[in-house]
């Protein structure tokens, strides 16, 4: 009988205590912020009560909480974050929480060059067919001149007219300009921009001019075309000294 009375007394007090604790909790209004536009659907969990809500459009949310509760912010697109609620968090209009986007960083990237897999092997280009740059194709179409092998064996009226009108010279010049631009692009892929500034001591505003200076040098372009980076770098270092002397004299 005594045990029964004790149990009744305990259970009669227990719901009231739980209800009292729940009444202490207030709706904590907040806003999730991040360096992205879509922050809707972030899970906000009160670890003490296991109450869960989702952030609405714009990252806004409201969840019952009290001082000492721990809120967990979770999403597959953001790094998880735990925050202990403080009394001052209720005093402001909004409780702001900054989340960082989850970036997947690869430990290593390996690039394999399969020499046997190319446009010819895949059947995209017939075997033995020459490949032309856009400028070379325009030249061949308009004049019958092949920038790679010279004048075609058949020369019709239109190519002859273009030859006499000066258009051929213009197209040949375009081919040369394009080749230099492609060579500059190749150099920029071989060397970082910092290499020219920090290692070769080329002034920042003269790097582009130095690249044009390089492609005007046949010894350098021949070496770069052979993909011999050691020799190409050696020649570049020599030309960098000459280029620095040139711009130094120009400033005098």
Residue pairs with C-beta under 8 A, 6 or more apart in sequence:
22 49
22 64
24 66
25 49
25 64
25 65
25 66
25 69
26 64
26 65
26 66
26 90
27 62
27 63
27 64
27 65
28 62
28 63
28 64
28 65
28 71
28 85
28 89
28 90
28 95
29 60
29 61
29 62
29 93
29 94
29 95
30 44
30 60
30 61
30 62
30 63
30 94
30 95
30 96
30 97
31 58
31 59
31 60
31 61
31 94
31 95
31 96
31 97
32 39
32 42
32 44
32 55
32 59
32 60
32 61
32 73
32 97
32 99
33 39
33 59
33 96
33 97
33 98
33 99
34 59
34 78
34 98
34 99
34 100
34 101
35 100
35 101
36 77
36 101
38 77
39 55
39 58
39 59
39 99
40 54
40 55
40 56
40 57
40 58
40 59
41 54
41 55
41 75
42 54
42 55
42 59
42 61
42 73
42 74
42 75
42 78
42 99
43 52
43 53
43 54
43 72
43 73
43 74
43 75
44 52
44 53
44 54
44 55
44 61
44 63
44 71
44 72
44 73
45 51
45 52
45 71
45 72
45 74
46 52
46 63
46 64
46 65
46 69
46 70
46 71
47 69
47 70
47 71
47 72
47 82
48 68
48 69
48 70
49 64
49 69
51 63
51 64
53 61
53 62
53 63
54 61
55 61
60 94
63 71
65 71
65 85
66 85
67 85
67 86
67 87
68 84
68 85
69 84
69 85
70 82
70 83
70 84
70 85
71 82
71 83
71 85
71 97
72 80
72 81
72 82
73 80
73 81
73 82
73 83
73 97
73 99
74 80
75 99
76 102
77 101
77 102
78 99
78 100
78 101
78 102
79 99
79 100
79 101
79 102
81 97
81 99
83 97
89 95
119 125
120 126
120 127
125 131
130 148
132 140
132 147
132 148
133 175
133 178
133 179
133 182
134 178
135 147
135 171
135 174
135 175
135 177
135 178
136 146
136 147
136 148
136 175
136 178
138 171
138 174
139 145
139 146
139 147
139 168
139 171
139 172
139 174
139 175
140 146
140 147
140 152
142 158
142 159
142 162
142 167
142 168
142 171
143 159
143 162
143 163
143 167
143 168
143 171
144 151
144 152
144 154
144 155
144 156
144 159
145 151
145 152
145 159
145 168
145 171
145 172
146 152
147 172
147 175
152 159
159 168
162 168
162 171
180 212
180 215
180 216
183 214
183 215
183 221
183 224
184 211
184 212
184 214
184 215
186 224
187 211
187 214
187 215
187 224
188 211
190 224
190 229
190 232
193 207
196 202
196 207
196 210
196 240
197 203
197 204
197 207
200 210
200 236
200 237
200 240
201 240
201 244
202 210
202 240
202 243
202 244
203 247
206 243
206 247
209 243
209 247
210 240
210 243
213 239
213 243
213 246
214 220
214 221
214 236
214 239
215 221
217 235
217 239
219 235
220 232
220 235
220 236
220 239
223 231
223 232
223 235
224 232
